[in-house]
Amino acid sequence: MTVWLVLGVPLLVMVFAWFMERVETRLRHLNVQEEDVEEFLEQAKPDEVRALYGHGIGRALELFSIRRRRPRRGRDQQQQEKKPVAGRN
């Protein structure tokens, strides 16, 4: 019985350490800043919240940053697009 403990425990610890190294490597690549998460939670749209739920914070922040980089259309520009052009039916 002692032989199994002497061989099994170090082997188990090595497997656990290897597993935790893989987890740490994945977490290290996320690089999520606290400010980004706070801003996301304050301003997220429904599709971004769905991405957070379904795919995790990385994908949700990616969608959020894409939306922030897009130029915002002004209210005047939106109203001009809605107005019918005179002479067209």
KELUMSE-679369 format. One line per 5 residues: their letters; for each residue z negated, x, y of C-alpha. Coordinates in Angstrom, 1 decimal. Layout:
N
a	Z X Y; ... .
//
This chain:
89
mtvwl	0.0 0.0 0.0; -0.8 2.8 2.4; 2.6 4.4 1.8; 4.3 1.2 3.0; 2.2 1.2 6.2 .
vlgvp	2.9 4.9 6.8; 6.6 4.4 6.4; 6.9 0.8 7.8; 5.0 0.9 11.0; 6.9 3.9 12.6 .
llvmv	10.2 2.4 11.5; 9.2 -1.0 13.0; 8.2 0.7 16.3; 11.5 2.6 16.4; 13.6 -0.6 15.8 .
fawfm	11.6 -2.4 18.5; 12.1 0.5 21.0; 15.8 0.5 20.3; 16.0 -3.3 20.9; 14.0 -3.0 24.1 .
ervet	16.4 -0.2 25.3; 19.3 -2.5 24.8; 17.6 -5.3 26.8; 16.7 -2.9 29.6; 20.3 -1.7 29.8 .
rlrhl	21.5 -5.3 30.3; 18.9 -6.0 32.9; 19.6 -2.8 34.8; 23.2 -3.9 35.3; 22.3 -7.2 37.0 .
nvqee	21.0 -5.6 40.2; 19.9 -8.8 41.8; 18.1 -8.5 45.2; 15.2 -10.8 46.1; 16.9 -11.7 49.4 .
dveef	20.1 -12.8 47.6; 18.1 -15.1 45.2; 16.2 -16.6 48.1; 19.4 -17.3 50.1; 21.1 -18.7 47.0 .
leqak	18.2 -21.1 46.3; 18.3 -22.3 49.9; 22.1 -22.8 50.3; 23.5 -23.3 46.8; 26.1 -26.0 46.1 .
pdevr	26.0 -28.1 42.9; 28.6 -26.1 41.1; 26.7 -22.9 41.8; 23.5 -24.5 40.5; 25.4 -25.5 37.3 .
alygh	26.6 -21.9 37.0; 23.0 -20.7 37.3; 21.9 -23.1 34.5; 24.8 -22.4 32.2; 25.6 -18.7 32.8 .
gigra	22.6 -17.1 34.5; 21.9 -15.7 37.9; 24.7 -13.1 37.8; 27.5 -15.7 37.6; 25.8 -18.0 40.1 .
lelfs	25.4 -15.3 42.7; 29.0 -14.3 42.1; 30.3 -17.8 42.9; 27.9 -18.0 45.9; 29.2 -14.7 47.4 .
irrrr	32.8 -15.8 46.9; 32.1 -19.0 48.9; 30.3 -17.0 51.6; 33.3 -14.6 52.0; 35.8 -17.3 52.4 .
prrgr	36.6 -18.0 56.1; 35.1 -21.2 57.3; 37.4 -23.8 58.6; 36.3 -25.2 61.9; 35.8 -28.9 62.6 .
dqqqq	38.8 -29.0 64.9; 41.1 -27.6 62.3; 39.9 -30.2 59.7; 40.4 -33.1 62.2; 43.9 -31.9 63.1 .
ekkpv	44.8 -31.9 59.4; 43.6 -35.5 59.0; 45.5 -36.8 62.1; 48.9 -38.3 61.3; 51.9 -36.6 63.0 .
agrn	53.6 -38.9 65.5; 57.1 -40.0 64.4; 56.4 -39.6 60.7; 56.0 -42.6 58.4 .
//
